[in-house]
């Protein structure tokens, strides 16, 4: 049996930053991942905002931050667009090379003192009381060898529908209605008007759907689609292929990689901490319910989990009551964003293409450099009382 203070299961961004901060806090840390290569396969549009990296204390590195982004374009089903670039907002971002980013985050964890074990699969989780102290025992397997790791605290960062959480008696199952489907190509030969802006194409393709184009280079971009309420008329690939064939900037683009996956967009799971256990990242539902993006939110969860775990180790208290601080710290660092974004998704899913056309057309006529909340409310009042009622929840959140 191997013994450690903190065992982190899953070396994605959330797990690696959890391991890093637990080690920086003085804990002995082991980080395991079932894959033989950290960072693969990629299931991500790879966009992050600069301020989020600042919150995490991460300096952008050209090694993995491959494209500077200066804003975005929101495009209605009828083609009307709103350009929100650096003349309007100061917020900027980056497109990552996730395969390199994930490895770099794991390297940072190792440099902080965490021990990393790759191609190591967690097979079970149980608790044992030894000399009056509760420990977590995780049975692992690596290349045919089975062994146990005894930890005071386990941080589960093992992805959607976490096995560790379920083994610990916490329901991490995602309802089908809260699981988005995503299909993405990485393409070369892309020729958008501005390759320093993200493009978000709203509606028009399928229910609860949007398409993104995230530039990664001069003529390289991630082109993907997410569907929340799949109508079954076509596969998500067919819907995306239809869009690509109809959109002139992608006329000469060629796929060089395919990424497919499910995205949990139902918000936080029922419980993200218990005796000897913290849950973070996709495993905890720390994902933007509106877009399915989760890098920054997941890493804020991982950083919070690692920080609290190290403090609990020093206090020699691994109980649920002690670890409750994790939920409080995550809510503070994430500004309680996830429940608010869930409301945004609920409203968005009720909008028709005509609604989206009206909303985007009205905003396109405004001076976005001097936009106030009063201006936003006037837009919805002008469009229709029906839309005003739909946006009542959002107004309450803004206020």
N, C-alpha and C positions, 0 to 999 in steps of 0.2 A: 504493500500500500504506500502511495505517495501522499505526503501531507503538505498542505499549504494554507496560508491565511485566506486567500481569495482565488477561486477558480472562475475564469470567464469562459463561457461556452459560445464560440462564434467569433471569428476574426474579421467581421465586416467593420465599417467605420465606427458603429456604436460600441461593439465589443473591444476594438483596439483602443479607443480613447478611454473606455472604462478601465481597461488594464493599465493604461498609462497613468491615469490619475490615482488609481489605487496604489500603484507602485510609488508614485511621487509622494503619496501620503504616508509612506513608510511600511506598507503591507508587502508581504511575500505573495507574489502573484504568478499563477500559471494561466496562460491563454491557449485554448485548444481550438482547432478547426478541422472539420471533416475532410476538407479538400486538400489535394496535394499542392495546389497553387492558390495562394490568397489573392482574391480579386477577380477570380473567374468562376463561373461565367458572369458576364455583366448583365444586369437587369435594371437599367437605369438610363434616364435621359441625360444625366451627368451635369445638370445645372446647379450652381450654388450662388448665393448672393454674398457680396463682399462683407457686409456687416455681420452676417452669420459666422464667417470665418474669424472675424475679430472677436466675437463673443466667445469662441472656442479657443482663442489664443493661438490661432494657426496663421502663419505667414504664407501667402501664396507662393508657390514654387513653380517656375516654368517647366519643371520636370513633369508635373501632373496638371497644372493649370494651363491648358493649351490654347485657350481663346478668351480674350477679354470681351465682355458683353456690356454695351452701353445703354441698354433698355430693351424695349420690346414693341411689337405691333400686335394689336388685337383686331382680328378680321371677322366681320359679320358674315352670315351665310350668303348675303347678296353682294359681298365683296367690299362693302364700306369698311374703312379701317381707321384706327386711332393709333398714331405713332407717339409713343412715350419714350423719348430718348434723353440724352444728357442735357438737352436744352430745357427740359421740364423737371427732371428729377436728378438728384445727385447719387442715388443708389445705383451701384454697378454690380457686376457679377463675373463669374467665370464658367466656362465649360471645362469639365475635368476629363482626363483620361482615367476612368475609374480603376482599371486594372493596375495602373501605376499609383493612383491615390491610395487605394486600399493597402497596397504593399508598403507605401511610405508611412501610413498610420500605424501599421503593425511594427515597422522598424522603430518608430518613435516609442512605442510601448516597450520594445526590447531595450532600447537605449535608456529608458526610465527604470529598467530593472526587471521587467516581466520576462518569464521564461515561456517560450512559444513551442507548442507541439502541433505540427501539421499532420494531415492524414490521420487524425485521431477523432474517432466517433464516440459521442456520448450515447450509451445504450440504456442507462437507467439512472434514476435519482431516488434516494431514500434518506431518511434522517435516522441517526443513532445517538442515544444519550450515553456519553462516556464520562464517568466520574462527575455526574450531575450537570454536564455541559452538553448541549445539543450541537451536533455536527451534521453536515451534509456529506453523503457518500455518493459519488458519481462513478459508475462503472463505465470504463472506456475500452475501446479496442483500436489498436493500431497495427496494421499489417499482420493480422492473425493473433497478436498478443493481447490478452484481456487482463486488465488491472483496474484497481480502484484508486480514486483520488479523494482523500478526506480533506474537506475545506470547512472553515468557519462560516464563510459566506460564498454562495454561488451567484454569479451574475449571468443570467440567461440572456444571450444576444443571438439566439439560434433561429431567428427569422419568423415569418408568419406562422401562426398556429404552433407555437413553441412546444416542443416535446418536453423540455424541462418543466415548463409551467404546468402542463397537463399532468406529468408524473407527480408534481407537487400538490395536485388537487385543485389547481386554478384553471378555470375554463378559458382557454385562449382560442377556441374555435371561432372562426369568422363566418357569420351568416352569408349565404350566397348573395343576398341583396347588398351586402357591404363589401363585396370583393369585386374590384374592378379588373377588367381584362386589358392587357396592354400588348401591343405588337409594334416593334420598331426596327427600322433599317438604319444602319450607318451607311451613308451614300457619298459617292464622289461625283463631281460634275454638277453640283448644285449651284444655281446662279440667281440667288435672291437679290432684290434691289439693294439691300444693305446686309452685309454678312457680319455686322457687329450687333445686330438686333435679333432677339428671339421672335419667332412668329407663333401666335396662337390662333388657330382657325376654329371658330365656335360653331356648334350645331351643324345642321345640313346633311350630315352623313348617317348618323344613327342616334337613337335615343340616349341621352346622357353622355354625349360624346364630344371630344374635341381632338384636334390634330396639332402637333407641335413640330416646329422646325428649329433645332438648336444648332447653330453653326459651330463647327470645331476647327475650321481652317478656311483658307481662301475659297475653296470649292467643296469642302467637306461638311456634312451636317448629319445629326441624328434626326430622322424623320419618323415620327411615331403617332400612334392613335391609342386613346384609352376610351373604353366603353363601360359605363356603369350598369345600364339596363339593356343588356343585349337582346335584340328582338328576334334573333335567330334567322332572319331573312338571308343574310350572308355571313360568312366568317369575317372576323375582324381583319384578317389579311386581305380579303376581297374588298372590304370597305376602304382600307388604306390604299390598295393598288388602284382603285377607282379614283381616289383623290389625286394620287401621284400622276396618273395619266391625264388628268384634267387641269393640272396646275403648271403653267408655263415655266416657272423657274426650275421645275424638276424634270423638264422634258428630256434632257440629256443626262440625267443622273442615273448612276448604276449602284445597286446595293453591293457592299463588300462585307456586311455582317448582318445577322438577324438576331434580335433579342426578343424573347417572349416570356411573359410571366403574369402572375396574379398580384394585385396590389390591395392590401387591406385598407379600406377607406372608411371604416366604421367608427374611428376614434379609438380611445384608450380601451384596453380590455378591462374586465371587471375589477381586477386588483393587480397592482404592479410590484407588490412587496409582500413578504411573509417571513416567518422564522427562517433564518439562514439563506434568504433568497431575495434577490432584486431582479427585475425583468426590464429590459430596455430595448430600444430600437424597434424594428418591425414586430418583434415578439410581443412588445407592449402596446402596439398600435400607435407608436409615436411617429405618425405619418400625416401629412397634410390631407385631410379628407376631401378637399376640393380638387387638388391636382394629382394626388398620389405621390408627390415629391416628399422625400423623407430624409435626405442626407443631413441637413442641419438639425432638424428636430430630433432625429435619432441620436445624433452625436451629442446634443444637449442632454438627452436622456442618459447616454453612456457616461458623459463627464460627471453628471450629478450622481449616478450610481457608484462610480469609482471613488468619488470624493466622500460620499457617505459611508461606503464600505470601509475605507481606510480609517475614518474616525471611529466607526463602531469596533473595529479591531483594537484600536488603542483603548477604547472603553471596556473591552472584553464583554461586550453585550451584543449578541447577534439575534436578538429577539425581534418579533414583528413590531413591538412598540418602539424599539430603538430605531428600526429601519424605516419607520413612517416618515422620517425627515426627508427621505429620498423623494417622495411624492411632492412634498412641499417645495423642495428645492427645484425640482423639474418644472413645476407650475410657475415658480418665480422666474426661472431663466427663459421659459418659453412664453411668458406673458399670458398664460392661460389660453393660448391660441387655438388649441385643437377643438374644444367645444364650439367656439365661435365659427371656425371654418366648417364645422359640420353643418351649422345652420346655413352658411353660404351655399354649401352643396345641395341641401334640401331645396332651397329656393331655385338654384340654377336648374335642377332637374325638372322643375315644373314649367320652365320657359319654353315656348315654341320658337321656331325660327323667326316668325314674324315679330315676336317679342324682342328677340336678340337684335334683329335688324333695327327696330325702333329705338332701342336703348343705345346702341352703338352709333346710330345716325345722329341722335340728339347730342351725345357727348362729343362727336366729331365736330360739331358746330360751336363748341365752347372754347374759350381761351384756357387751356389746361395749365398754363403757367401761373394762373391766379384763381384756382378753383377752390371754392369754399363748400362746406357742408350744406349751406343754404342752396347753393347752385345745384348740388346733387339732388336734393329733395325736390327742387323745382322741376328737374328733368322728369322724374317719375310722375309728378302731378300732371305735367303736360301730356305725357304719353297716354295714361288712362288710370282711372280710379282702381281698376282691377289690379294693375301692376303695383300701384301704391300700396294696396292691401298686402300683396305678396311680399313687398319689401319692408313691411312693418317690423318684422323680426330683425332685419339687418339694421334698420335705423336705430332700434333700441340698443343693438350692440355697439354701433358707432358712438351713440350718445353716452 
